[in-house]
Amino acid sequence: MSACTIPGLSAVTTPTGMTFCPVTEGEQAGLLHALSAVPDPRNPRGLRYPLAGLLCVAVCAVMAGATSVTAIADWLHDLDDISRARLGFRRGVPATTTMWRLLIRLDADLLATILAGWLRTRTRPDTPRRPRYRHVIAIDGKTLRGARRPDGSQVHLLSALDTSTGIVLAQVTVSAKSNEIPAFAPLLDAVELLLGSLKDLIFVADALHTQVNHATEIAARGAHLLIPAKRNQPTLHTQLKTLPWAHVPIGHQTREAGHGRRETPHRQGHHPAHTRRDRLPPRSAGDPDHPDPHHYQKRQNHPRNRVPDHLPARHRRPPQRHTTMDPRRMADRKS
């Protein structure tokens, strides 16, 4: 089985504004009922342990911190007789090899979809969602630590996270010889299969998914795509750089500190249909339409004073000729 199914459960946290319900005895059957929809890949002859019970053990063990098949089997062996009976193990418990042979033969994508649907039923909002807030789904890819294919390549997943509940709705495995771009459309299909429709949803992703095909696919499904524009799309990046951002008010500004640096990111919104206002180009002080031909001569006339060079243009008087003063009497004196 691919590592994209069970390890994702260990990353589930309680988001702000959401609470996880305590598991009751009646709700334990809810997980078993959900896992019963997974088709059994085993030979029907000689089956000793129920499929739903084995999968429930794997899910609960991973949520308890197990990171390997051996740890899952150890978690099962530590259960008391009453808990084993509830899971359907009345004639002993399976060995580690039994768990391993089952997990590698399962349909990982189907199991991930079933688990995502069950996790969505395990959350409830404390307060109803405000009408002006949109439903936001974040798309991001991560390389799993410690998970490798038979050829030695690492397993890379592309996941869709519901920001309102903190639940991973769907995730697909990225091919070892490709990247996240071809896996974008299959991920949308998995999310639409779970939610039923993508209408009015907002998907956010990094600059890698700033692709024309992605935007077209999102728009065709009635959703919205929020992505940054960087130099991987040079034409779009150049068009956005020429917009009059100096005249656009800052809508939101925050201060962030981390990774050895401090940043103050701000958000500005600009509608393409808005009329562009002319912006004066940067220039030095003075009259740019009528430059002063005696600029350098004026600097020589004021070797100790550079202030006139930075003052605005003003009426200039013709230079006066310096003359010497003739000797004259200071006053009439009486003898």
VOGU-3710 file (C-alpha; in Angstrom, 3 decimals, decimal comma):
1> msactipgls> 0,000/0,000/0,000  1,266/3,490/-0,763  2,307/5,624/2,165  -0,227/8,275/1,161  -3,074/6,829/3,205  -2,408/6,166/6,840  0,518/8,506/7,665  -1,662/11,464/6,736  -3,815/10,830/9,783  -0,919/11,554/12,122
11> avttptgmtf> -0,845/15,150/10,871  -4,447/15,891/11,863  -4,557/18,673/14,444  -7,325/20,663/16,045  -7,692/23,929/14,091  -8,848/27,195/15,557  -12,591/27,310/16,047  -13,034/23,540/15,753  -13,271/20,820/18,380  -12,853/17,085/17,992
21> cpvtegeqag> -15,658/15,071/19,506  -14,773/12,402/22,059  -15,092/8,883/20,688  -17,969/6,977/22,214  -18,686/3,266/22,071  -21,418/3,772/19,505  -19,166/5,857/17,267  -16,492/3,168/17,210  -18,847/1,206/15,016  -18,956/4,245/12,698
31> llhalsavpd> -15,312/3,765/11,717  -15,824/0,033/11,255  -18,861/0,738/9,099  -16,917/3,227/6,961  -13,991/0,839/6,494  -16,332/-1,960/5,482  -16,732/-0,173/2,125  -13,130/-1,052/1,216  -13,056/-4,129/-1,059  -11,198/-7,109/0,374
41> prnprglryp> -8,174/-8,020/-1,813  -7,608/-11,336/-0,018  -8,589/-14,809/-1,147  -12,031/-15,569/0,350  -10,927/-19,084/1,311  -9,399/-19,424/4,744  -10,081/-15,902/5,992  -9,547/-15,679/9,735  -9,632/-11,971/10,556  -12,211/-9,380/9,412
51> lagllcvavc> -10,978/-6,735/6,969  -12,696/-3,827/8,740  -11,110/-4,837/12,049  -7,614/-4,994/10,546  -8,001/-1,593/8,906  -9,434/-0,110/12,094  -6,389/-1,353/13,992  -4,084/0,269/11,429  -5,931/3,594/11,619  -6,086/3,707/15,423
61> avmagatsvt> -2,467/2,611/15,823  -1,209/5,336/13,492  -3,316/7,938/15,294  -1,731/6,688/18,529  1,774/7,274/17,113  2,708/4,089/15,248  4,977/4,709/12,253  5,594/1,165/10,977  3,765/-2,102/10,404  5,608/-3,637/13,350
71> aiadwlhdld> 4,398/-0,854/15,631  0,829/-1,389/14,386  1,012/-5,096/15,258  2,472/-4,297/18,685  -0,369/-1,858/19,352  -2,870/-4,613/18,544  -1,145/-7,102/20,853  -1,354/-4,600/23,714  -5,156/-4,364/23,511  -7,273/-6,069/26,137
81> disrarlgfr> -9,632/-8,925/25,325  -12,741/-6,709/25,351  -11,284/-4,293/22,769  -10,133/-7,179/20,592  -13,607/-8,691/20,684  -15,170/-5,389/19,591  -12,833/-5,345/16,577  -13,758/-8,914/15,675  -10,637/-10,736/16,912  -11,991/-13,653/18,934
91> rgvpatttmw> -9,490/-16,309/17,881  -6,158/-14,663/18,492  -4,546/-11,679/16,777  -2,813/-11,455/13,376  0,950/-11,445/13,012  3,017/-8,608/11,575  3,328/-10,328/8,193  -0,447/-10,648/7,954  -0,869/-6,903/8,414  1,904/-6,174/5,908
101> rllirldadl> 0,495/-8,443/3,177  -2,915/-6,804/3,540  -1,745/-3,193/3,520  0,395/-3,496/0,386  -2,541/-4,939/-1,598  -5,172/-2,332/-0,724  -6,513/0,362/-3,042  -4,783/3,306/-1,409  -6,786/6,028/-3,199  -10,122/4,505/-2,229
111> latilagwlr> -9,025/4,031/1,368  -7,832/7,656/1,533  -11,211/8,873/0,258  -13,102/6,798/2,819  -10,899/7,987/5,675  -11,246/11,621/4,602  -15,025/11,290/4,607  -14,978/9,700/8,049  -12,689/12,410/9,433  -15,066/15,106/8,177
121> trtrpdtprr> -17,812/13,525/10,285  -15,566/13,718/13,354  -15,485/17,541/13,421  -18,131/20,061/14,250  -17,875/23,858/14,117  -18,311/25,732/17,379  -19,867/28,677/15,539  -21,618/28,730/12,164  -19,604/29,972/9,215  -20,184/33,620/8,368
131> pryrhviaid> -21,779/34,118/4,960  -19,055/36,472/3,739  -16,314/33,903/4,340  -15,501/31,542/1,497  -14,595/27,885/1,794  -10,815/27,758/1,253  -8,864/24,627/0,305  -5,062/24,720/0,360  -3,094/22,594/-2,107  0,497/21,705/-1,319
141> gktlrgarrp> 2,961/18,908/-1,942  5,316/17,214/0,494  7,931/14,487/0,282  7,401/11,778/2,895  10,296/11,039/5,181  11,248/7,379/5,390  8,964/6,266/2,542  10,721/4,957/-0,582  9,728/3,038/-3,674  11,423/-0,206/-4,771
151> dgsqvhllsa> 13,706/1,818/-7,073  14,850/3,993/-4,156  12,936/7,164/-5,100  11,075/9,012/-2,365  7,284/9,244/-2,218  5,906/12,709/-2,969  2,254/13,564/-2,264  0,003/16,392/-3,420  -2,693/17,074/-0,815  -5,811/19,229/-0,532
161> ldtstgivla> -6,395/20,576/2,993  -9,693/22,007/4,192  -8,603/25,123/6,097  -11,865/25,319/8,052  -11,478/21,873/9,638  -7,802/20,971/9,206  -8,765/17,735/7,432  -6,939/16,437/4,359  -9,755/15,925/1,870  -7,708/14,101/-0,747
171> qvtvsaksne> -4,137/13,385/-1,760  -2,547/11,822/-4,803  0,885/10,351/-5,382  3,189/12,296/-7,695  5,063/10,206/-10,227  8,778/9,817/-9,584  9,575/11,023/-13,125  7,215/13,992/-13,034  6,167/16,881/-10,771  3,021/18,223/-9,099
181> ipafapllda> 1,588/19,854/-12,226  0,113/16,682/-13,846  -1,302/15,604/-10,453  -3,385/18,779/-10,050  -6,394/17,646/-12,107  -6,633/14,173/-10,464  -6,549/15,882/-7,073  -9,480/18,091/-8,075  -11,379/14,993/-9,174  -10,810/13,386/-5,773
191> velllgslkd> -11,972/16,503/-3,909  -15,056/16,809/-6,112  -15,861/13,145/-5,537  -15,798/13,713/-1,779  -17,600/17,074/-1,612  -19,944/16,547/-4,538  -19,201/19,936/-6,138  -16,419/22,539/-6,281  -18,696/25,516/-6,916  -17,642/28,742/-5,134
201> lifvadalht> -14,635/27,080/-3,482  -11,318/28,941/-3,316  -8,165/26,936/-3,972  -4,820/28,374/-2,896  -1,492/27,003/-4,122  2,136/28,010/-4,579  3,737/29,534/-7,679  4,374/26,136/-9,252  0,649/25,856/-9,996  0,451/29,233/-11,715
211> qvnhateiaa> -0,524/27,526/-14,954  -3,064/28,429/-17,614  -4,473/24,903/-17,651  -4,971/24,948/-13,885  -6,880/28,241/-14,011  -9,026/26,972/-16,893  -9,803/23,728/-15,063  -10,765/25,557/-11,865  -12,983/28,045/-13,709  -14,744/25,255/-15,605
221> rgahllipak> -15,763/23,686/-12,286  -17,135/26,964/-10,906  -14,345/27,457/-8,357  -11,668/30,111/-7,867  -7,869/29,885/-7,822  -5,627/32,146/-5,728  -1,975/31,840/-6,768  1,147/34,056/-6,762  2,609/35,269/-10,047  6,373/34,876/-10,270
231> rnqptlhtql> 8,944/34,635/-13,030  7,881/31,157/-14,089  5,175/33,052/-16,023  7,217/35,941/-17,496  4,414/37,522/-19,542  1,972/37,613/-16,630  4,698/38,775/-14,258  5,606/41,682/-16,561  1,969/42,730/-16,961  1,439/42,794/-13,208
241> ktlpwahvpi> 4,627/44,762/-12,604  3,390/47,560/-14,896  0,182/48,101/-12,904  0,021/51,331/-10,846  0,619/49,673/-7,481  1,692/53,003/-5,954  -1,909/54,233/-6,246  -3,470/51,027/-4,874  -4,174/51,214/-1,115  -2,760/48,531/1,165
251> ghqtreaghg> -5,620/46,342/2,331  -3,806/44,291/4,958  -0,359/44,310/6,514  1,314/41,954/8,995  4,715/41,476/10,564  6,357/38,073/10,529  9,556/36,831/12,151  11,148/33,487/11,433  14,028/31,680/9,755  16,431/34,389/10,895
261> rretphrqgh> 14,647/37,304/9,228  11,801/39,739/9,758  9,293/40,542/7,055  6,344/42,899/6,694  4,148/41,488/3,922  1,181/43,516/2,736  -1,797/42,781/0,511  -3,031/45,022/-2,268  -5,978/44,441/-4,568  -6,260/45,741/-8,123
271> hpahtrrdrl> -9,021/45,046/-10,621  -7,887/44,711/-14,252  -10,873/46,755/-15,443  -9,847/49,832/-13,461  -8,531/52,707/-15,533  -4,825/53,151/-15,180  -3,793/56,554/-13,869  -0,715/58,229/-15,240  2,241/58,321/-12,946  4,987/60,927/-13,081
281> pprsagdpdh> 8,409/59,400/-13,692  11,094/59,869/-11,037  13,292/62,931/-11,597  15,646/65,290/-9,792  14,682/68,704/-8,457  14,334/71,461/-11,015  12,550/71,940/-14,325  12,997/68,763/-16,447  11,373/70,363/-19,513  13,859/73,240/-19,549
291> pdphhyqkrq> 17,165/72,002/-18,195  19,640/74,566/-16,997  22,555/74,779/-19,482  24,689/76,549/-16,876  24,265/73,784/-14,290  27,918/72,869/-14,079  28,987/76,517/-14,286  26,710/77,304/-11,359  28,402/74,587/-9,327  31,723/76,256/-9,989
301> nhprnrvpdh> 30,354/79,625/-8,858  29,388/78,031/-5,508  32,289/75,775/-4,555  31,363/75,760/-0,860  27,613/75,757/-1,076  25,754/72,903/-2,731  22,296/73,964/-1,561  21,362/75,890/-4,756  21,898/72,699/-6,743  18,988/71,016/-4,912
311> lparhrrppq> 16,529/73,925/-4,881  13,622/74,145/-7,366  14,048/76,231/-10,479  13,709/79,990/-9,821  14,184/83,279/-11,593  17,855/83,752/-12,274  19,463/87,184/-12,191  22,394/87,975/-14,442  25,677/87,657/-12,610  27,053/90,966/-11,247
321> rhttmdprrm> 30,587/92,093/-11,821  32,598/92,323/-8,656  34,430/95,698/-8,300  36,757/97,107/-5,720  35,657/99,964/-3,467  37,327/103,353/-3,854  38,629/105,029/-0,686  36,220/107,616/0,693  35,909/109,676/3,787  33,946/108,340/6,696
331> adrks> 32,487/111,686/7,960  33,020/115,419/8,121  35,354/116,394/10,873  35,550/119,792/12,567  38,901/121,240/13,257
//
